[in-house]
Amino acid sequence: MPETKVPAIKNIPANIEPETKLALESIKEAVEVRLGRRGDPKDRAVTLRELIDSGLATDLAQSPYNPNTGATGFGPPSELPGDVEVPPVPINLRAETLFKDIALFWHTSRSFNPPYGNHASTEIWRSQTEDLSSAIAAGPLAGGVGGFSYTDTSTEYNRTYYYWVRYISTKGVPGPWSNMASATTVEDIGATMRLLSEELANLPGYNLITTTAAAATVIKQSSSPSVRADGSAIGAFDIWFDTDDSQVYTRNAANNAWVAGRDATLVNVFGATSFTGNTLTAAMASAQADVITVTNSQNATATAVTNLTSTVTGNNNTLTASVNSLSTTTANLNGDVNAMFVLQVATESNGSKSAAGMVIGSNANSGSGATSYVQFRADTFAIWNPSTTSTVAPFIITNNVVYIDTARIKDASITEAKIGTLSAEKITTGTLNVADLIDANAIDADKITAGTIGVRELGANFITANEINADTITANDLLSTNTLNVKHFDNVSTNIKSHLASGAYVPLSVEANVQSWSGTYPGQTIVSSETSSVVNIGCTTANVRNSAKYRVVVSGVYGDIRNGTIQYSYDNFSSIAATLSPTMNANAGTYRTYVFVWDGQIAGLSTSQSTVYWRINWNVSGGQVNSTYQALYVTLDNTQ
């Protein structure tokens, strides 16, 4: 039906009585306020059409509306608006790095249990800046009250991420945001090692350590050699030292000619001429070798020093490259010996300096304490495997960080570790002591693959019956807690570990009883002898756990009695472990039924004892008995 048009309200005529005019003006003002044509729009009336359009009502149940029937005229809404409660705020949001992934954990106030009645999902928002306005949804975590953890697997290496969490109700009402939590993923070690290996392979000298050519050989003779001293063929980079003029030659890479390494004439001039007050006018690479040997009756020392230096000076800048080596040995009559080789290379360019070195040494003192050592110093250190074609060095040290491609470690102590993947089979310790180190409010069922426990929520301080959905929880010896608060046990058939050295298990409770009378039936004969076996009766309880609580009940038909005593023993009364108090006494002057009860706790069972013997003893000092029936009942609770 089309909307009914409300007509305009005409002005009030001027030629009417004043009182009537005032009344009409008041009516007009009230109508215009309710129509929203005057005053605050919040004061206008709401029409039935608006209620129907908003879903708060349906068409009239009767048309036209009849107020005389007592009905409101409204039909019920087809659907209730639902629970529009605003969800609570998640608290204590925490982010932890799982190698490349990031795990999120949070709580809900304990005043909400379950958190709230209209929970639909939990939203997790993520940003790479500490700005919620730039965050995007990392993935809605749907379902029930179990949304207390989330693992973000869409992250990248070596990045910092910021997270916020909020709850969404079943009606789509979002709750307030949690606190911000952030975490940084680890670097991609494989990619880093590949990059470092590429940089190392581009450094000078890499081709020398990767060449497959044989090592160079030094040949000393006066004429150009055609073979090595051992008769083998000349190789590229071999060195020929001409013994006639001390000229040094190097075999070229093509292995078809000798190339002079230095000018012998210049060496001769340098060695024979004094240059006091003068310098060489051209840049020159120099090599010197000095060997010094000192020997006397007490010690001997031999030292060889080699220096190779190239220097260029220009435009007030000095460029220097040097290689220095030191070989030294010492020995004395006291038994002290030392051998050391030092190699150092260094460069300097316009004030920028770098150096690398190696020390190999061995020493002993007074015939004992022999030790050896190898030390390296460098900005970057790498080990290459010449037998593989891999372009990645398996071991690299740079910026005080060690990178290992593959490692087998038999025994390791690690203060702090980030492990990308760890399977349960790798944890073989008998005890996993986590104390407060596992701090998660939710363990999803799909994370537990044992098949015997279905967990919807693991609370920080409790596990309620709703959160355990399993026929069997098998813990062996791994369930260790100070308090186990269980409301119900169903179909119990279990036992408890005893105090015995063997570690045997005993029932949760044990009991025993004995009854006695004289004659064919109870009450037929009065027994008044304190030594009679009819009244001095006993029973035995096996599988008793030390510290078990007991209840002893004696029921009997007695006349006047004195000092009836209950006792128990661990060795069948070769000795008495305890005598219960008080003793049994009655003085009614006639026979009546009496019930006596004692409660206590077993103490003193050794690690080889688990049997307790019980008895009623009338044969004691001051004992007096008059009985026609007696019964002794013993129950022990081993769970204490």
NUVO-476915 format. One line per field, with one value per residue (C-alpha): residue number from 1; x, y, z. Coordinates in Angstrom, 2 decimals. Each point is the difference from the previous one (the first is absolute). Example, Ala and Ser with C-alpha at 12.3 -4.5 7.8 and 13.67 -1.06 7.14 Angstrom:
num: (1,2)
px: (12.30,1.37)
py: (-4.50,3.44)
pz: (7.80,-0.66)
***
This chain:
num: (1,2,3,4,5,6,7,8,9,10,11,12,13,14,15,16,17,18,19,20,21,22,23,24,25,26,27,28,29,30,31,32,33,34,35,36,37,38,39,40,41,42,43,44,45,46,47,48,49,50,51,52,53,54,55,56,57,58,59,60,61,62,63,64,65,66,67,68,69,70,71,72,73,74,75,76,77,78,79,80,81,82,83,84,85,86,87,88,89,90,91,92,93,94,95,96,97,98,99,100,101,102,103,104,105,106,107,108,109,110,111,112,113,114,115,116,117,118,119,120,121,122,123,124,125,126,127,128,129,130,131,132,133,134,135,136,137,138,139,140,141,142,143,144,145,146,147,148,149,150,151,152,153,154,155,156,157,158,159,160,161,162,163,164,165,166,167,168,169,170,171,172,173,174,175,176,177,178,179,180,181,182,183,184,185,186,187,188,189,190,191,192,193,194,195,196,197,198,199,200,201,202,203,204,205,206,207,208,209,210,211,212,213,214,215,216,217,218,219,220,221,222,223,224,225,226,227,228,229,230,231,232,233,234,235,236,237,238,239,240,241,242,243,244,245,246,247,248,249,250,251,252,253,254,255,256,257,258,259,260,261,262,263,264,265,266,267,268,269,270,271,272,273,274,275,276,277,278,279,280,281,282,283,284,285,286,287,288,289,290,291,292,293,294,295,296,297,298,299,300,301,302,303,304,305,306,307,308,309,310,311,312,313,314,315,316,317,318,319,320,321,322,323,324,325,326,327,328,329,330,331,332,333,334,335,336,337,338,339,340,341,342,343,344,345,346,347,348,349,350,351,352,353,354,355,356,357,358,359,360,361,362,363,364,365,366,367,368,369,370,371,372,373,374,375,376,377,378,379,380,381,382,383,384,385,386,387,388,389,390,391,392,393,394,395,396,397,398,399,400,401,402,403,404,405,406,407,408,409,410,411,412,413,414,415,416,417,418,419,420,421,422,423,424,425,426,427,428,429,430,431,432,433,434,435,436,437,438,439,440,441,442,443,444,445,446,447,448,449,450,451,452,453,454,455,456,457,458,459,460,461,462,463,464,465,466,467,468,469,470,471,472,473,474,475,476,477,478,479,480,481,482,483,484,485,486,487,488,489,490,491,492,493,494,495,496,497,498,499,500,501,502,503,504,505,506,507,508,509,510,511,512,513,514,515,516,517,518,519,520,521,522,523,524,525,526,527,528,529,530,531,532,533,534,535,536,537,538,539,540,541,542,543,544,545,546,547,548,549,550,551,552,553,554,555,556,557,558,559,560,561,562,563,564,565,566,567,568,569,570,571,572,573,574,575,576,577,578,579,580,581,582,583,584,585,586,587,588,589,590,591,592,593,594,595,596,597,598,599,600,601,602,603,604,605,606,607,608,609,610,611,612,613,614,615,616,617,618,619,620,621,622,623,624,625,626,627,628,629,630,631,632,633,634,635,636,637,638,639,640)
px: (0.00,1.44,0.94,-2.83,0.77,-0.49,-1.63,1.21,-1.69,-1.81,0.50,-2.49,-2.55,0.55,-3.70,-0.71,-0.30,3.32,-0.40,-0.90,2.95,2.41,-1.37,0.35,3.56,0.97,-1.49,1.78,3.35,-0.40,-0.89,2.93,2.41,-1.23,0.28,3.57,-0.80,0.85,2.41,2.63,-0.32,0.58,-3.43,-2.00,-2.29,0.99,-2.51,-1.03,1.48,3.39,-0.21,-0.83,2.74,2.56,-1.00,-1.31,-3.62,-2.10,-3.30,-2.97,-1.49,-3.43,-1.01,-1.37,1.32,-2.76,1.00,-3.08,1.36,2.87,2.61,2.93,-0.58,3.67,1.11,3.21,3.27,1.09,3.48,1.31,2.82,2.35,2.70,1.60,2.32,3.39,2.75,2.62,3.54,2.69,2.78,3.70,0.57,3.50,1.97,2.84,2.32,-0.12,2.99,-1.84,-3.56,-1.43,-2.22,-2.59,-1.50,-2.60,-2.49,-3.52,-0.97,-0.89,-3.33,-1.00,-0.12,-0.83,1.32,-3.48,-3.17,-0.05,3.59,0.41,3.66,3.24,1.65,3.77,1.35,3.62,2.23,3.69,-0.20,-1.26,-3.17,-3.39,-1.41,2.45,-0.76,-1.60,-1.81,2.50,-2.88,-3.18,0.18,-3.49,-1.85,-1.28,1.99,3.15,1.47,2.92,2.97,0.94,3.09,0.68,1.75,-0.21,2.96,3.38,3.54,1.69,-3.10,-1.71,-3.79,-2.50,-3.29,-3.38,-2.88,-3.73,-3.10,-2.99,-3.48,-2.55,-1.75,3.17,0.62,3.76,1.52,2.84,3.55,2.55,3.41,2.60,2.56,2.95,2.62,2.87,0.60,3.50,2.08,-0.01,3.23,0.11,-0.35,2.56,2.54,-0.52,0.55,3.13,1.37,-0.46,1.84,2.85,0.31,0.47,2.90,3.59,1.68,-3.13,1.00,3.36,-1.53,-2.49,2.46,0.59,3.62,2.80,1.92,2.86,3.55,3.23,2.87,3.57,2.53,2.21,-1.74,-3.60,-1.62,-2.05,-1.17,-0.28,2.71,-1.91,-0.31,-3.70,-1.29,0.26,-3.32,-1.64,1.08,3.14,2.94,3.58,2.78,3.05,3.00,2.36,-1.47,-2.79,-2.61,-3.49,-2.31,-3.68,-1.54,-2.83,-3.62,0.34,2.96,2.15,2.47,1.90,-0.79,2.55,-1.27,2.50,3.05,3.20,1.99,-2.17,0.45,3.75,0.04,-2.30,2.23,3.24,-1.00,-0.65,-3.14,0.56,-1.97,-1.77,-3.20,-1.24,-1.94,-2.46,-2.50,1.76,-1.06,2.75,0.61,2.45,0.80,2.14,0.88,1.59,1.34,1.35,1.53,1.90,0.55,-3.35,-2.58,-0.53,-2.24,-0.79,-2.14,-0.99,-1.74,-1.48,-1.52,-1.72,-1.18,-1.45,-0.40,-1.24,-0.05,-1.80,-2.29,0.93,-1.47,1.88,-1.12,1.69,-0.36,2.21,0.55,2.10,1.00,1.95,1.37,1.76,1.22,1.65,1.37,2.00,1.54,-2.91,-2.26,-1.85,-0.73,-2.11,-0.80,-2.18,-1.00,-1.74,-1.53,-1.47,-1.42,-1.09,-1.18,-0.41,-1.71,-0.57,-0.26,-2.18,1.81,-0.63,2.09,-0.21,2.34,0.69,2.09,1.04,1.95,1.16,1.86,0.94,1.56,2.43,-0.95,-3.76,-3.01,0.42,-2.68,-0.69,-2.23,-1.29,-1.56,-1.49,-0.90,-2.15,-3.19,-1.41,1.12,-1.25,0.76,-0.59,-0.36,2.14,-1.64,-3.45,-1.41,-2.09,0.25,-0.83,2.73,-1.13,1.57,0.19,0.78,-0.78,-0.92,0.49,-2.73,0.66,-1.95,-0.04,-1.77,-0.28,1.16,-0.09,0.42,0.15,-0.24,-0.88,-0.83,-2.04,-0.97,-2.61,-1.23,-2.40,-0.87,-1.93,-1.25,0.22,-1.78,-1.11,2.34,2.96,-0.96,1.17,0.50,-1.85,-1.18,-1.12,0.01,-1.75,-1.18,-1.46,1.69,-3.08,-2.39,-2.85,-3.71,-0.98,1.23,-2.09,-1.11,1.75,3.29,-0.36,0.43,-0.01,-3.63,-1.04,-0.52,-2.30,0.74,-2.17,1.57,2.91,-0.34,2.95,-1.20,-2.57,-1.37,-3.75,-2.06,-1.15,3.59,0.87,-1.67,1.65,-0.68,3.58,2.77,3.21,2.76,2.16,2.38,-0.17,-2.95,1.49,-2.06,-0.63,-3.76,-2.29,-3.56,-2.39,-3.77,-0.96,1.67,-2.00,0.49,3.14,2.30,3.45,2.80,2.65,3.75,1.08,2.88,1.72,3.52,-1.21,-2.31,-3.01,-3.53,-2.77,-3.80,-1.46,-1.62,0.13,-2.22,-0.37,-2.46,-0.62,-3.06,-0.10,-2.45,-0.40,-2.77,-2.18,-1.08,0.94,-1.31,-0.28,2.99,1.66,3.79,1.67,3.56,2.56,2.26,-2.64,0.67,-3.68,0.46,3.70,-0.51,1.98,0.27,2.71,0.21,2.49,1.19,0.06,1.81,1.99,-1.89,-3.36,-2.93,-1.97,-3.42,-0.54,-3.56,-0.87,-3.61,-0.99,-2.65,1.59,-0.83,2.40,3.45,3.33,3.13,-0.85,3.02,0.48,3.56,1.83,3.38,2.29,1.48,-3.09,0.39,3.58,-0.03,-2.86,0.08,-2.82,-2.74,-3.09,-1.57,-2.41,-0.61,-3.50,-1.97,-3.70,-1.89,-3.73,-0.65,-1.64,0.84,-0.26,1.32,3.02,1.94,3.49,1.92,3.68,1.61,3.72,2.93,2.51,3.61,3.27,-0.44,3.42,0.70,-0.39,-3.23,-3.58,-2.04,-1.69,-1.44,-2.96,-1.55,-2.35,1.91,-1.82,2.95,1.48,0.49,-3.43,-1.73,-3.58,-2.31,-3.63,-1.03,-2.47,1.17,2.94,1.00,3.16,-0.02,3.13,0.06,3.12,0.25,3.29,-0.39,1.34)
py: (0.00,3.45,2.30,2.31,3.66,2.20,3.30,3.38,1.57,3.21,3.18,0.90,2.66,3.44,0.83,-2.50,0.41,0.44,-3.03,-2.26,1.35,-0.80,-3.53,-0.62,1.38,-2.39,-2.95,1.03,0.29,-3.43,-1.63,1.63,-1.14,-3.59,0.27,1.26,3.34,1.99,-0.39,-2.71,-2.81,-2.52,0.89,-0.95,-3.03,-3.37,-1.44,-3.61,0.08,0.94,-2.82,-2.51,1.32,-0.27,-3.60,0.77,-0.83,-1.60,1.04,0.45,-3.21,1.44,2.59,2.51,0.27,-0.46,1.35,-1.57,-3.54,0.63,-1.11,2.17,-0.52,-0.88,-3.37,-1.52,0.75,-2.88,-0.03,1.25,2.51,-2.38,0.60,3.34,0.02,1.58,-2.65,0.48,1.16,-2.70,0.52,-0.78,-0.49,-1.44,-0.77,-2.53,-0.82,-3.57,0.26,1.37,-0.19,2.05,-1.47,2.19,-0.63,1.96,-0.31,1.02,1.35,-2.79,1.76,-1.37,-3.79,-0.84,3.35,1.24,-1.52,1.28,-0.68,-0.66,0.51,1.71,2.44,0.33,3.11,0.47,2.86,0.53,3.36,0.76,1.52,-1.70,2.10,-1.68,-3.54,-2.71,-3.15,-2.81,-2.50,-0.28,-2.63,-1.46,-2.10,-0.10,0.80,-1.74,3.04,0.77,-0.69,0.40,-0.74,2.40,-2.00,2.69,1.96,0.54,-0.37,2.76,2.19,1.62,-0.34,1.76,-1.65,0.95,-2.34,0.51,-2.17,0.02,-0.96,-2.14,3.21,1.44,2.36,0.56,0.33,2.33,-0.59,-1.78,1.36,0.01,-2.81,-0.34,-2.57,-0.22,-3.08,-1.38,0.56,-2.48,-1.81,-1.86,3.21,1.77,-2.78,0.06,3.78,-0.20,-2.83,2.09,2.92,-2.27,-1.59,3.45,0.88,-0.14,-3.37,-2.12,-1.41,-1.01,-2.20,-1.51,-0.81,-3.65,0.62,-1.69,2.02,2.15,-1.41,1.96,-1.11,1.15,-0.35,2.12,-0.68,0.13,-3.20,-2.26,-2.34,0.21,-1.33,-3.24,-0.48,0.99,2.45,3.75,1.49,3.40,2.41,-2.03,2.15,-0.19,1.51,0.61,-0.85,1.95,3.48,-0.50,0.86,-1.39,-1.17,-1.07,-2.43,1.70,-1.20,-1.50,-2.03,0.83,2.64,1.31,3.57,1.97,0.77,2.79,1.69,-1.59,3.03,2.27,-2.36,0.07,3.80,0.24,-2.30,1.78,3.66,2.29,2.13,2.18,3.22,-1.31,-1.99,-2.09,2.22,-2.57,-2.20,-3.31,-3.34,-1.32,-3.42,-0.72,-3.18,-0.10,-3.17,0.33,-2.90,0.42,-2.99,-0.30,-2.62,0.67,0.74,0.17,2.40,0.07,2.69,0.65,3.24,0.69,3.34,0.83,3.58,2.06,3.74,2.80,3.66,2.74,2.96,-0.16,-3.52,-3.17,-3.39,-2.96,-3.75,-2.34,-3.67,-0.87,-3.39,-1.01,-3.45,-0.54,-2.89,0.01,-2.68,0.03,-2.41,0.49,-1.93,3.05,-0.24,2.20,0.03,2.64,1.12,3.35,1.22,3.47,1.91,3.62,2.82,3.74,2.31,3.66,-0.73,-3.10,-2.95,-3.73,-2.96,-3.77,-2.40,-3.55,-1.42,-3.65,-0.95,-2.81,0.14,-1.99,0.94,-2.08,-3.21,0.35,2.10,-0.44,1.86,1.23,2.71,1.50,3.46,2.15,3.64,1.35,1.94,-3.06,-3.62,-2.85,-3.64,-1.40,-3.62,-0.61,-3.35,1.44,2.37,1.91,3.77,0.41,-0.24,-2.47,2.06,3.82,2.47,3.67,2.87,-2.34,-2.33,-3.63,-1.49,-3.79,-1.58,-3.51,-1.20,-3.11,0.81,-2.85,2.03,3.70,2.54,2.85,2.98,1.30,-1.73,0.70,-3.24,-0.02,-3.61,-2.40,-3.34,-1.76,-2.92,2.34,0.54,-3.09,1.36,-1.79,3.25,3.17,2.61,3.05,1.69,3.29,-0.15,-1.26,2.88,-0.54,0.18,-2.15,-3.25,-0.80,-3.60,-0.27,0.75,-3.14,-3.10,-2.64,-0.73,-0.39,3.61,2.48,3.43,3.00,2.31,-0.36,2.71,1.50,-1.22,-2.68,-2.66,-0.32,-3.03,1.75,0.31,-3.73,-2.22,-3.37,-3.51,-0.43,2.26,-2.01,1.82,-2.88,1.76,3.33,1.58,1.94,2.58,1.21,0.20,-2.15,1.22,-2.54,0.30,-3.48,-3.31,-2.27,-3.81,0.18,-3.02,1.37,-0.09,2.23,-0.26,-1.29,0.91,-3.33,-0.04,-2.21,2.79,-2.34,1.36,-0.55,0.49,3.38,-1.57,-3.32,-1.49,-3.04,-1.22,-2.82,-1.04,-2.40,-1.54,-3.18,-2.46,-0.64,3.59,3.43,0.68,-3.66,-0.08,2.62,-0.03,1.45,-1.32,2.69,-2.66,-1.62,-0.09,0.76,3.59,0.53,0.17,1.56,0.57,0.85,2.77,-0.43,2.55,2.86,3.20,1.85,3.09,-1.61,1.18,-2.66,-0.34,-2.79,-0.91,-2.47,-1.10,-2.30,-1.09,0.64,-0.01,1.68,0.28,1.62,0.93,-1.71,0.93,0.35,-0.60,-0.36,-1.43,-0.30,-3.40,-1.98,1.29,-0.95,3.67,2.47,2.98,1.92,-0.27,2.04,2.34,0.02,-3.54,-1.56,0.34,-0.49,-0.20,-0.21,-3.02,-1.77,-1.13,2.57,0.57,2.35,1.50,1.43,1.93,1.01,2.11,0.43,-0.26,-2.78,1.00,-1.89,-2.60,-0.80,-0.16,-3.80,-0.11,0.41,-2.31,1.19,-2.39,1.11,-1.46,0.51,-0.81,-0.51,-1.77,3.22,1.54,0.74,-1.76,-1.26,-1.42,-1.14,-0.52,-1.98,1.40,2.00,1.33,1.86,2.08,1.71,2.31,1.78,2.86,-0.31,3.31,2.02)
pz: (0.00,-0.89,2.84,1.14,-0.59,3.07,-0.99,1.11,3.04,-0.95,1.88,2.73,-1.07,1.48,0.52,2.76,3.70,1.80,2.27,-2.93,-1.98,2.86,0.28,-3.73,-0.04,2.80,-1.89,-3.20,1.79,1.62,-3.32,-1.80,2.75,-0.37,-3.79,0.35,-1.64,3.10,2.91,0.52,-2.60,2.80,1.40,-3.08,0.07,-1.54,-2.45,-0.38,-3.51,1.43,2.57,-2.74,-2.30,2.83,0.74,3.47,-0.92,-2.71,-1.55,2.27,1.27,-0.69,-2.51,0.69,3.55,2.61,3.43,1.60,-0.33,2.44,-2.54,-0.93,-3.68,-0.61,-1.25,1.50,-1.80,-2.22,1.53,3.33,-0.22,1.82,2.57,-0.81,3.00,-0.73,0.39,2.72,-0.73,-0.46,2.55,0.24,-3.72,-0.48,-3.19,-0.18,-2.88,-1.28,-2.35,-3.04,1.39,2.86,2.75,1.74,3.44,1.95,2.86,0.83,3.39,2.42,0.62,-3.41,0.08,-2.70,-1.24,-1.04,-1.30,-3.58,-1.08,-3.72,-0.86,0.88,-2.41,-0.21,-1.72,-1.01,-1.16,-0.66,1.78,3.49,-1.43,0.28,-2.83,-2.42,1.23,-2.11,1.09,0.52,-0.09,2.07,2.69,0.07,2.50,3.54,3.09,-1.21,-1.71,2.29,-2.28,-3.63,-2.09,-2.86,-2.73,-2.71,1.35,-1.68,1.28,2.01,0.33,2.99,0.22,2.28,1.03,1.47,0.93,0.53,0.38,-2.36,1.25,-1.81,-1.06,-1.46,2.91,0.39,3.43,1.07,-1.20,2.15,0.86,-2.78,-0.13,-2.37,-0.98,-2.50,-2.15,-0.44,-3.10,-2.88,0.81,-3.31,-2.02,2.19,-0.49,-3.78,-0.07,2.18,-2.14,-3.15,1.62,1.13,-3.44,-1.54,2.32,-1.33,0.45,-0.12,-3.37,1.43,2.69,-2.42,-2.84,-0.68,-1.13,1.91,2.57,-1.31,0.32,0.59,-2.26,0.76,-2.83,-2.27,-3.30,-1.14,1.26,-2.24,2.76,3.74,2.27,0.51,-3.78,-0.18,-2.59,0.47,1.15,-0.25,2.74,0.84,1.23,-1.36,2.11,-2.19,2.19,-2.23,0.44,2.63,-2.62,0.73,-2.80,0.09,-2.47,-1.88,0.08,-3.48,1.28,-3.04,1.27,3.05,1.08,1.98,3.49,0.77,-1.55,1.31,-1.07,2.13,2.94,-0.42,-0.17,2.98,1.96,-0.92,0.09,2.96,-0.35,3.04,-0.48,-3.17,-0.75,-2.90,-2.42,-1.21,1.83,0.76,1.41,2.28,1.54,2.73,1.81,3.11,1.84,3.41,2.00,3.52,1.72,3.27,2.65,1.72,-2.72,-3.72,-1.93,-3.71,-1.59,-3.61,-0.95,-3.44,-1.01,-3.30,-0.28,-2.85,0.54,-2.24,1.11,-1.91,0.65,3.70,0.21,0.78,-1.32,1.65,-0.29,2.00,0.76,3.04,1.31,3.07,0.70,3.31,2.14,3.41,2.30,3.24,2.47,2.41,-2.34,-1.34,-3.71,-2.23,-3.71,-1.61,-3.49,-0.50,-3.27,-0.30,-2.96,0.18,-2.25,0.45,-2.46,0.81,3.71,-0.36,1.55,0.17,1.06,0.21,1.69,1.07,2.85,0.21,3.09,2.23,3.32,3.08,3.32,2.06,-1.72,0.62,-0.89,-3.73,-1.91,-3.49,-1.39,-3.24,-0.01,-2.76,-0.17,-2.83,-0.68,-1.77,0.31,-2.21,-0.67,-3.50,-1.01,-3.13,-0.71,-0.73,-2.58,2.53,-0.23,3.70,2.60,2.71,2.83,0.18,2.78,-0.55,2.33,2.99,-1.31,-0.96,-2.90,-0.46,-2.93,1.41,3.40,2.14,3.69,2.48,3.19,0.14,2.68,-1.51,2.12,-2.43,-3.17,-2.82,-1.79,-3.24,0.18,2.94,-0.12,3.17,-0.76,0.55,3.68,1.85,3.52,2.78,1.57,-1.75,2.77,-1.42,3.21,-1.22,-3.40,-1.81,0.34,-2.41,0.66,-2.95,-1.47,-3.01,-0.44,-3.35,1.75,2.16,-2.12,2.72,-0.72,3.64,1.04,-1.69,1.45,-0.75,2.56,2.38,2.63,1.78,3.39,-0.68,-2.32,0.28,-0.98,-3.16,-1.20,0.24,-2.56,0.32,1.21,1.18,1.26,0.20,1.85,1.31,2.39,-1.82,1.84,2.90,1.80,3.53,-0.46,-2.14,0.45,-1.57,0.38,-1.20,-0.83,-2.28,-0.08,2.13,-0.06,0.75,2.57,1.52,0.29,3.40,2.29,-0.69,-1.38,-2.84,-1.18,0.16,-0.35,2.57,-0.13,0.85,3.06,1.87,2.69,2.26,2.64,2.46,2.14,2.97,2.49,2.03,-0.73,-3.00,-0.46,1.38,3.53,0.97,2.34,2.20,-0.18,3.10,-0.33,-0.86,-1.55,-2.20,-3.73,-0.54,1.21,-0.85,-3.76,-2.86,-3.78,-2.54,-2.62,-2.87,-2.59,2.47,-0.98,2.63,1.20,-0.91,2.09,1.88,1.59,2.54,1.05,2.77,0.36,2.86,2.50,3.37,3.66,2.40,-1.67,0.87,-2.02,-3.31,-2.12,-3.77,-1.22,-3.32,-0.94,-3.03,1.00,1.18,3.57,0.60,0.85,0.26,-2.36,1.71,2.63,-0.83,2.51,1.75,1.20,-0.04,3.25,0.92,3.31,-0.80,2.25,-2.92,-3.53,-2.76,-3.54,-0.13,-2.93,0.50,-2.76,-0.31,-2.75,-0.59,-2.41,-0.57,0.65,0.11,-2.74,-1.44,-3.74,0.21,2.08,-1.27,2.28,3.22,2.64,2.19,3.17,2.95,3.19,3.33,1.62,1.34,3.41,1.46,-2.88,0.50,-2.65,-0.16,-3.61,-2.07,-3.41,-1.37,-3.47,-1.09,-3.25,-1.41,-3.05,-1.33,-2.52,-1.94,-1.81,2.94)
***
